[in-house]
Amino acid sequence: MTEPPRAARRGRRPALWVEALLVVAFLLAYESVQRLAGDDVSGAYAHARTLLALEQSVGLAPELLLDRATAASPLLSVLSSAWYSALHYTVTPAVLALAYWRLPERYRAVRNAFFATTAAALVGYFLLPTAPPRLLPGYVDVVSDTAGTGWWSASPPIGTSGVDQLAAMPSMHVGWALWSSLALVLVVRRRWLRLLVLAYPAVTAVVVLATGNHWLLDVVAGGGLAALSWRALVARQPARERAADADRVDLVSEPG
């Protein structure tokens, strides 16, 4: 039997069971490494205060205002906590699965952009452990305060939670949300759906600030990592592969 050309093999999706194992292993490794990413508590607080000082020096430090406004509204608190707790680990794998199904020619590049973004974030957790706003005086831990009204759990104290409590920089909630929106834009064709998709990382950015889980610079860093990884691994993909998936999506999309 004649072996397919190398270009054809490169464009094929990996076997589903192999890909599922790879993604699950990567996410488990991410969680494990994140919890081991240094134990410099005093340094993490110092880094947090430095980030806050930098933001204040340029007049961009919205965390306290958003956090207090959200904490003052029971409805906003519950909605923000649900968004923060639920979507990070549900939307991302769902988008990965959709990309596997709808973007066979570009799937490897899309998946690799996700891996690269996350791996770079782990380096950030090691090099710059950073306490989130909710651990500093004056800020409210909105997710913890609303844990009794939802299925999400309260954030445990540093002593019992591991170092993930100090992994604020960069924000992978925002990084993964931006990656998800970029992947979905390749699939959806209707303008209103694209606008809705692009709103996802924007709302997520506001939520992570409003719940006291990230600094504005964490948000910028997380989004920047996702954008750079996407540009390097997906946007520069050969034109023939982009065209192949564009044709395939158009065939299965509704006209509009």
C-alpha positions, 0 to 999 in steps of 0.5 A: 500500500502506498504511503500518503505524502508527508504533507497529507500525513501532517494535515491529519488529526491524531487518533481521538483516543491518543489525543484525549490521553495527551490532553488529559495528561497535559492538564493533569501535569498543569495542575500538578506543576502549578501547585508545586511552582515555588513556595515563596509566600513573602516574595509572592506578596511582595510581587503583588504589591509591586504589580499594584504599585506599577498599575497605580503609577499609570492610573490603571488599578481597577481591581479594588473598585470592581471587587468592592462593587461586585461584593456589594451585589449578591447577584453579581457576586454569584454570577461572577463566581459561577463564571469564574469557577465553571467556564475555565474547565468546561469551555476550554476542553469543549473548544478543543473538541470542536476544533478537533471535529471542525478544523482537521487541517489546523487542529494540531496548530490550534492545540499546540498554541494552547499547550504553548500558552499554558506551558509559558504560564507555568514558567511564569508561576515559577519565576514570579509567584504572585499573590492575588488581590483577594489575599491582600487587605482591603479586597474581598474573596468573592468566590469564597464568600459565595461558596455556600450559594453555589456548587463551587468550593471556597478557596482554601487558605495558603497553608492547605491549598498549595502554591496555586494560591500564589499563581496569579501571574499570568492569568490563564483564565484570560489566556484560555478564554482568548485562545478559545475565542480565537479558535471559535472564530475559525469555526463560526461564520455569522457576525453576531456569533463572532461578536459573542465569541469575542466577548467571552475573554473580555467578560472573563477579564472583568470577572477575574478582576471583580472577584479579586483573583487577578491583577490587571497586569496578570490579565494583560500577561495571560492575554499576551501569551495566548495572542503570541502563541496563536500568532506563532503557531496558528496565524503563520500556518501554511495558506493551503491548510487554512484554506482547506479548513475554511472550505470545510467549515463553509460546507457545514455552516449555515448560509448567512 
